[in-house]
Amino acid sequence: MKRSSSSLGRPLKTALLMVALVGGFYLLREHWNHVAGNWIYLLLLACPLMHLFLGHGGHGGHGGYGGQSAGPRNDSDKG
């Protein structure tokens, strides 16, 4: 019997994720002194990268979506 590649894909991805999590745990455990001493630099690097890749899609995306303002709405605006 032949299995399709999609039936093996999910268990393989789950196994690789578990190996990565266990490896990351042991790496963090062994190097905790370095990480704890330099965490502010990790945050300073992570914030701009997250803003570019996950936030607004780069510069120019701060104008709101669909023509609506990004601020809070008032009930008096209903007219």
N, C-alpha and C positions, 0 to 999 in steps of 0.2 A: 504494500500500500504506500502510495506517495502522498506526503503532506505538502500543502502549499506553503509558500514562504510567509504568508500573512499569519498562519496559525502558529508559526515558531517565533514570530516577531515580538509579540507581547511578552512571553516568558523570558526571552533573551534580553529585552530592554529592562525588565524588572530585575533580572539577575545582575545586569551591569550597573543598574542604579544602586542596588544593595551593596555591591562590591565598592562602588565609589563612596557611598556613605560611610561604610566601615573604614575604608582607607583614609577618608577625610577626618574621621573621628580620631584615629590613631596619630595622624599627622598633626592635628591640632593639639592633641594631648602631649605629644613629645616636644612641641615647639610653642607651648602656651606662654612662656616667659617673653619670647620675641613678639608674639601677637599682642599680648596685653600691654607691652611697653610701647608699641607703635600703632595702636588702634586708631588714633586720630588721623594718621596719614592714610590709613585705609579708607576712612570716611571721606576725607578730602578728595581722594581719587574716585571713590564710588559715586558720590553725589553728581558730579558733572557727567559721568558716563551714563548713569541712570536717567538723567534729564535728557540727554541726547538720544538715547536708544529707546527709552520707555515712556518718557514724558510727553512732550509736545511734538515730537517728530523733527526736532532740530529747531533752528531759529525761524521766526516768522509765524509760528503756530500759536501765539499768545492772544489772538484776537477773539477767541470764543468759537463756538461751533454753531453752524446754521444761522448766523446772523443774530443770535441772542447774546446778551451781555453775560459775562461770567459772574457778575455780582449777585447778591441775594435779591429776590423779588419782593416787592411790596404789594399789599392788597390794593393800594390806591392806584397802581398802574393798570388795573383792569379796565377802567374807563367806562 
